[in-house]
Amino acid sequence: MKVFDNTTKRIFLASWVSINQAETSDHKGTQLNRSISKPHWDILQPLRQRVENIQVRDRQLAHRLCKLIPSQCPFERDVKVFGKTLFHIPPMCKLNPLYDEVVGLRFRALCYLADECGEDVSQYC
C-alpha cells in the first residue's frame, strides 16, 4: 500500500508542479543547471513581436502579403545536367531568424481571405 500512496502523491504533485532533474539532484548539479538555464537576450524579439501583432483586416493588405511572401523557399533547387541530378541546394529560408513569424503572417492573411472574404486562395498555394 505504501507504493500506491507514494505513486498517487507524485502523480498529483506532478500534475500541478513541474519537477526538474536539477531539483532532485545534488547541490553541485543544481548550480550547474542554473548557470546553463540563464535567460538569454534576443535582439530580434521586438521585431518578432511587431510582426506577430500585425492584424490582417484589409483585403488589399492580405492580397499583398500573399503575393510578397512565397509559399515555398525560392532558393531551393535541384541542379540537373542531361536529366541527372548533380546536387541539391537546400532551402535557405530556414536561416532567416524571422521565418516562422513571416510564414505565420502569410497564413493569417490566407485565412482572412478564405474565411472572412470568402475568396478562393488556391492561386497563392
Buried (B, 14 or more C-beta within 10 A) or exposed (E): EEEEEEEEEEEEEEEEEEEEEBEEEEEEEBEEBEEEEEEEEEEEEEEBEEBEEBEBEEBEBBBEBBEEBBEEBEEEEEEEEEEEEEEEEEBEBEEEEBBEBBBBBBBBBBEBBBEEEEBEBEEBE
